[in-house]
Amino acid sequence: MSAIVLTTASFLLSILPPTCIQYLAFRPILQEPQKSRVWRSYAAIFVAEIVLFLAFFQTGWLEFRFLSYKKLLLSYWIPYFLAFSLISRPYAYQNLFVAGMQGIYTTTIHAVLMNLTLLVIPRSAFFAHLPIYLILYTALYVLFSPLLLIFFDRIFLKYRSLPLLAFWKYAAWLPILLSMYTGALSLKDGPLAHEYLIPRVFHILAGLFIAIIIYKGMKLIAHQVDLQRKNHLLAAQMDALSNYTSLLQDAQKRMSIFRHDSRHQLRLLSELIGQGDEKAALAFLKSIDTELAQTQLQQWTKNKAINTAVTPGLEKLKIAGAKIIADLPFPQSLPFEIDLGHILAKALNLSAQILLSLPKDQRLLIIGATPIHQGLLVYVKHQVPPEIPDNKPDLLREELYGQLVPDLNAFSLTYEATFRYDLHEHLASLYITIPYQMDGK
């Protein structure tokens, strides 16, 4: 009884560091609610495994021998992986990759420590010393685990803005399958690291090469993507240059008119103040401020590519007197910024066709982005004429809105996004859900 409890406690202690690293590798890029849900689910799973593992040995479902602990080691991580995947779907494949690399790291520590241990004690007595061995293994794991965290930090944070979803879908399986293969071969009783020393060395080298290939490959991809992004940004800027230039020219004209009228405005303001008509003076100042605001181009988002794409459409509506509600908290770099900017520009042009046909007091446009559980939700909404029947579930079947279908389909295939265009409460609304999470601050 005491031997079972002591050995199981040592085993549970040994799986605690990998569980923590599984969480810490993604902690910097998870939203606050997700962080809380992940560590709480991990804590619940860990407590459940304590109860289950002890029950397995107490009920005789598992024999008290080394092979039983090998089976537990090969399967304990699956509930953690499933829980993380449900809570943070955009990083499910990366999480699988982390589990696989940790499996290779675990094999490395076991291979080194087990061979050193067998120099001191005989193979037949190894299981009797398993608690001590597991404590030493845990200490070594913790000692070198910062190297793992540095590696994960490099590939998940430094290159986070790369469009690598399709890459991770396939690359993530390599280390986990390699680890499961090695684990399946070791499902025999007793320490096998000495017998399988050469295969374990090859396994360790394979893990090192996987890490190097992933890092170097990402570095090269980052360089290529950066060049492509700059080229696309330049093309997008050139594409929007004529519109942007005309906007600047219009702004300059309005500024010239404003300067020309400023003397008369100041004289009138002085007269109002001299007459003591404060309300009229304040109203006049507000009108001057509105005129001045119309002479300047607004920056709608920090992301240059998206800002360049949406500015012509938004400024056109702004000049036309439309009420614009914009909330675009995009970071300076996104893996899909060029393609998303292209879609938003087309959606704004489509919205403008409808809004410019409405009276000024009905011209309403809403554009924004917000993090959600599934990733990032981007939306564009515009007012429609009151006579149009409300509550249409799929506007993309309409000829006008159907113009966006090819671009939305291409974007969906590339970034695994989902979209819909519906009509509700006299607002035509485009919703795009992208499995990507912006940094939670």
N, C-alpha and C positions, 0 to 999 in steps of 0.2 A: 504493500500500500504506500508506504513512505517513498520507496524507490520510484514508483509510478508518478507520484505527485512531484517529486524532485526533478525527475527527468523531463516530465511534461512542462513543468515550470521553466526549466532551462531552455527547452525547445521554443516555448512561447516567447521567452526573452530574446531568442535568436531571430525571430521573425518580426520583432518590433522595429528595429532600425530600417529594414527594407520597406516596411509599411510607412514609416515616417518620411523616407526619401521619396516614396511614391507620391506623397502629398506635397512635400517641399519643392519637388521639381516643377510643379504647376502653380504653387501658391502665388508667385508674383503676377501671374496673368489671369487669375480667376477674379470674378466679381466677389464683393464681400459676402453676399448671401450664399454664393456657391462655396466659398471657403468654409463657412460655418456648416453647411450641409455635408460637405465632404468629410471634414474631420469628425463630425458627429456620427456619420454613417460608419467611418473607419473604427471609431471607438466602440460603437454597437456591435460591429462584426467581430472585433477583437474579443470583447466580453463573451459573445456567443461562441466563438471558437474555444475559449478557455473551458466553458461548460461542456461543449460537445466533445472536445478531445479527451477530457477527463472521463466523460461518460462512456466514450468508445472503449477505453481500457478497462473501466470498472465493470461494464456489462459483458466484456469478452468479445465485443464486435471486432476489436483489433487486439492482436496478440502483443504482449509486452516484449517487443524485440526491435532491433535496429531497422528492419525492413518497414515496420509500421510507421516509424517517424519519417522515413524516406517518402512514403506515400503521402503523408501529411504535408511534407515540404513541397511535393510536386503539385499539390492541389490547393493549398491554403490561400493563395493569392487571387484565385478566380472570383470570390465574392467581392473583393476590393475593386477589381477591374470592372465588374459589372455595375457596382454602385457608382463608381466614378463616371462610367460611360453614360449612365442614366442621368446623372446630375449635370455633366458637362459634355454633351455630345460632340461639339466641335473638336475636342481634344482626345477623343476616344482612341484613335489610331496612335497618336503620340504616347498615350498612356500604355498602350500595348507594347510599344517600342521600349518604353522605360522598364516595363516588367521583364521583357526579354533581355535587355542589357543587364538588369540586376541579376537575372538568372545566370548569365555568363560570369558576372562578378562573383556571385555566390559560389559557382563551380571553382573559380580560381582560388578563392580563400579556402574552400574545403580541400582542394587538391594539395595546396601548399601545406596547410596545417596538419592534414591527416598523414601525409608522408613524414612530416617532422615528428608527429606523435608516435607513429609506428616505429621510430628509431629508439623510443624510450620504453614503450610497453609492447607486449606481444599482441598479435592480431586477435587471439582468442579472448583477451581480457579487455578489448576495446570498449565493448558495450557497457561493461561495469564502470568505466571511466567516462561515459558519454556526457553526464552533466558538466564535468570539468571541461571536457573538450568543447561543448557548446558555449560555455561562458568565455573561453579563450577565443572561439570563433566570433562571438558577438563583439568582443573587444577589438579584434582585428578588423571586422567589418566597419565598426564605427571609426576606427583610426584612419582608414583610407577612403571613407565615404565622401569626404569633401571633394575628392577628385571626380566622383560621379556627378555631384551637384554642379561643379564647374563645367563639366562637359554638357550636361543638360541645359545649363544656363546659356551656353554658347549657341546651341542649336535651336532652343525654344524661344529665347528672348532676343538675341542678337539678330537672328534671321526670321523673326516672327512675321515681318511684313511681306515675306515671300509667298507667292501663290503655290503652296506645296501640298494642298489637300490630296490631290491625285497621287503625289509622290509617297506620302505617308500611308496611303491605302495599301500599298504593296511593300514598301520598305519595312513597315512595322512588323510584318510577319517573319522576316528573316531571323532576327535574334531569338524571338520567342519559340519558333519551331526548332531552332538549333538547341535551345535550352531544354525543350521538352524531349527532343530526341536523346540528348545526353542523359536526361533524367530517367527516361524509360529504360535505357541500357543499364542503369545502375540499380534497377529494382530487383536486387538480390540481397540476401542477408549478409551483413558484415561490411567492413570497410573495403571498398574496391578501388580507392584512389591509387594504391600502389600497383595493382594489377593493370589498371587502365591509365597509367601515367602518360604514355605516349599519346593515346587518343585525347586525354585531357589537355595535354600541351597544345595539340592541334586545335582543340576547342577554344582554348584561351587565345591562341594566335588569331583564330577566326574572329573572335570578339574584338580584338585590337584592330584588325583590318576593317571590320564593319564600322567601328568608331571613327577611324581615320577617313574611310571612304565617305561616310555621312558628312563629317565636318568639312573635308576638302571639297566634296561635291556641292555642299551648300554654299561654300565660299565662292566657287565658280559660278553657281546659279545666281547668287546675289549680284555678282559683277555683271552677268549677262542681263539679268532683270533690270538692274540699275541703268544700263545702257538703253535697253528697250523702253524703259519708263521715260527716260529723258527724250528719246526719239519720239515716243508717242505724245509726250507732253508738248514737245515742240510742234508736232503736227497738229495737235488739238489747239494750241495757241495760235498757230498760223490759220487754222480753219476758222477760229472765232475772231481773228484779227480784224476782218472787215466790219463785223458787227460791233466789236469792241471800239474800233476807231470811230465809227459813226456815233457811238454813244459818247465818246470823248468829245467829238465835235459838237454834238448837241449840248453837252455839259458846258463846253466853252462858250457856246452861243448864249446859253442861259446865264452864265457868269458875266458875260459882256453886258447883257441886258440888265442884270442885277446891279452891276457897277454903274451903268448909265442912270438907273433909277434910284441909286442909293442916296444921291443928294436930295432929291425930292422927298424920299422916304424919311431921311433924317430931319428935314425941315418940318415935315408933317408931324413927326414924332415929337419934335421940340415944341410945336404949337400945342399938341395934346397935353404934354407935360405942363406947359405954361398955363393952360386953362384948368389944370388940376383934374383932368378926366383920366384917372388912373386905369379904369377898366378898359377904356378904349385904347390907351397907350399899351397896356399889356397884350390886348388882342392884336394890336398892330405889330408888336414885337414878335408874337408867335407866328404871324403870317410871314414876317421877314425871315424868321428862323426856318420856316418850312421852305421858302424860296431858296434860301442858302443851301439847305440839305439836298434839294433837287439838283444842285449844280455839282454834286460830288458823287463819285461811284462808291458804292458800299462794298465792303469785304464780307461775304456771306459765310465763309468757313476758312479755317486755317489751311485746309488741304488745297494746294495751288491748282492741281489738275481739276478737281471738282469745282473750285471757285471759278476757274477760267471757263468751264463748261456751262455753269448755271447763270453766270452774271449777265450775259446778253438777254436771256429770256426774262430774268427777274427785273432787270432795269427797264426793259420794254414795258412790262406790266406796271412797274412802279411809276413810270412817266404817264402811263395811261390812267393813272388814278386808282389802280387796284389796291385793295388792302392785302398786304403780304404778311403772313405769320411764318417766320423761318427760324428753325432751330437745327443747325447742322454742326454738331460737335465732333466732326471727323478729326482724327489725328493728322499730322502732316504727311504721313505716308500710309498707304493701304495697298494690299496686293491686287485689289480690283478697282482702283481709283479711276483709271482711264475708261474702262468699260462702263462703270457705274455713272461716271460723268456724262458719257455719251447717251446713256438711257435717260438720265435726268434732263438733259438738254432737249431731247426729243419729247419727253413728257411735258416739259414746260411750253414748248412750241405748240403742242396739241392743246394744252390748257388755254394758251393765249387765244387760239382760234375761237374757243367757246366764250371766254371771258370778254373779249373785245366786242362781242355781239350783244353783250348785256349792258344795261344802264350802269353808270359808274357806282351807284350805291349797292349794286349786287356783285361787284367784281371782287371775289374773295379767293385767295390762293393760300394754301397751307403746305409747307414743305419741311420735312424734318427727318431725324434719325434718332433711334433710341435703343439701348441694349435690352434684350428680352432673354427669356430662358433658352430659346432655341438659337440665339446668336444676336444678330443685328437686324432691326427692322427699319427700313427706309420707306418713306411714304410721300406721295404728292397728291394733294386734294384740290379740287377747284369747284366753284359754284356752277350749277347748271340752271337753265331757265325753269321757272316754276311750273310751266306747262308740261315739261317732260315727265312721264310716269316714273314714280320713285320705286326704290327697292328692286333694282335689276342686279342679279347676283353675278353676272359675267358680262361686263361691257366689252371684253375683247372679241366678242362675237359681232359687235357693231363695226361697220366699215371704217369709221374714223379711228376708233381706238385699236382696231386690228392692225393698223400700221406698225404698232410697237411689238407685235407678236414675234417676228423673226429675231429682233434684238434681244427680247426677253428670253426666248428659247435658247439662244446661243449663250447668254449670260448664265442661265440656269444650268446648262450642261457643263460649263467650265467651272463654276463655283458651287455646284450642288444647291443653288438657291431655289426658293419657291416664290411664286408671285400670283397675284390676283388683281382684278380691276373691277370694282363694283360700284353701284350707285345706291346711296342710302342717305336719307334726310337731305336730298337735293345737293349732295356732294359726290362728285365722281372721284373715287379714291383708288390710287395705285399703291399696292403694298408689295414690297420685296423683302423677303426674309433670307438673310445670308448667314450660314453657319460660321460666324466669325465674331469674336468677342473683343471689344475695345478694352483697354486697361481701365481697371476700377481704381479711381483715386479717392 
